[in-house]
Structure formats: C-alpha cells, structure tokens
C-alpha cells in the first residue's frame, strides 16, 4: 500500500480550551475555521499549513491519541487500498459525517493493537494560507506529512504486523531499551519516521506527537515560549542519534508530550540500511529514558 504521509491527528484532551491555547500560543499552530455542521463545544481544530486542519482536539476523560489519518494521493489509489483493507477484515468505511469532520473525500478505518483508530483517506481540503499566532514561519509538512506520533503498545509484534504488514510502513531503525523493551521507527515517505512503536510492558498509551520547524532558532523560540508559559520540559534540548532531529520535549496540558524539532534526517530508499542504535542520543535530551517512557503514562 502506497501511503503518502501522516495527514492528521485527533487528540483526546481533558480541557479543549487549555490545549487550544497551548497549541496556538506555545506550539504556534493556527485556529482552524470549519463548516458550521462540524462545530461543537467539545471539539476544536488547529492548522499547521494550508490544509483546512491538521490537529483536532476532542474533549475526553482519558487523554491520548484518538485517531491518526494517513493519506493516499488519488481516488483510484484510495479505491484500491480500501478494497484490500475492507476485504482483510477489521476495517470499516467512514460515514459521510466522519469524512466531513476529517475534511476528506473518503476514508476507511480500523483500530490498532494499542487502541488508536487508524484511518486511510484521500482528498484533503485546503482553505488557504497559514499565519501562526506565535510567529512560526511554517511547519515542515508537505510531501513529508504532518510529523510523527509515538505510541506505547502492549503487543509489539501485533503492532508491527498492523503498521508494516497491513499498511506497508517500512522499518527505518530501532532501539532496544531493555529486556523485552524497544522502540521501532516506521516510515511511509522520506521522513525518517511517521510512527514509532514503543514496547515497555503491558501498556497502551500515547507518549508524544512531534512537529518539525525550519531551524534551531524556531526550536529555541518554542522552548522559550514553553518555559515562559510554565509547561514542564520533559527532555532538554538535544540531538537524536538515529533521525538526527534537534529537539526538545514538553508536557502538554493533557499529560502526553509534544516534541518540537528541526533538521530531521531524510531517507533515501535506494541506499537506506536498517540499523540498531545503542548508546543514547548524541547529546542532550536529558530526561528521555526507558523509565520515563512508562512514567509519562502516569501524568495522563
């Protein structure tokens, strides 16, 4: 299956207003305006580019990732993908209302082994430019997709079968963080990973979502905004060894984390070699450990 990238994310948050302020004032996303039939007091949308929206906020008692959408590029490509997925079992075609809420032409969905609803869609809506309330010039999206998300899965083999076997994502590399514990990084385009699957025990949860900006100055500006607003910095500024992202992590108002970074490595499919990385990151990212992955769930 030829998925082009991560199209959108739906987040469960305990306070939509607080996360919306965090998303606009700290991250620098733009409030989205959608058709009246999609409006709700328990729902808000945020833009990261000229798409109508990229991140949806849903009021919920338990925070985390509600759904993630991956896109194909055409109606014909979607028809082929949908036919295959629906025939495999466990997949359902989206309703007209669901497609309207996602601002896409059509979608199918299934639930992954960690409990996240994963959607395959086509035909996203574009409604014009992006102006960040926090002065972010742009987020790195386009052909690389929105960014990435990291989930803790209680069944790594089943999750790998779902994302790699069924959806066709490709393994970029992996890190072993302890006996029976690892992080597997999966891609669907040149972005090093759009999904990371983390196994730290019988836990199903969202660890973080990540967005990429243009340069270190924009990363630093986001770090400054987060610090001034009092959001806990859960991993200090640092450089990842595998995807080369220079980034920091902060606690969002819902408990799960948000990574803001730049300089992410691009994969050349002709020459890429899957590696096992050891020894931690190149520098920084203090606070990002195997234990902290599991502990982050307690904050949600």
Secondary structure, 3 states (H helix, E strand, C coil): CCCCEEEEEEEEECCHHHHHHHHHHHHCCEECCCCHHHCECCEEEEECCCECCCEEEEECCCCEEEEEEEECCCHHHHHHHHHHHHHHCCCEECCHHHHHHHCCCEEEEEECCCCCEEEEEECCCECCCCCCCCCCCCECCHHHCCCEEEEECCCHHHHHHHHHHHCCCEEEEEEEEECCEEEEEEECCCECCCEEEEECCCCCEEEEEEEEECCHHHHHHHHHHHHHHCCCEEEEEEECCCCCCEEEEEECCCCCEEEEEECCCECCCCCCCCEEECCCCCEECCCCCHHHHHHHHHCC
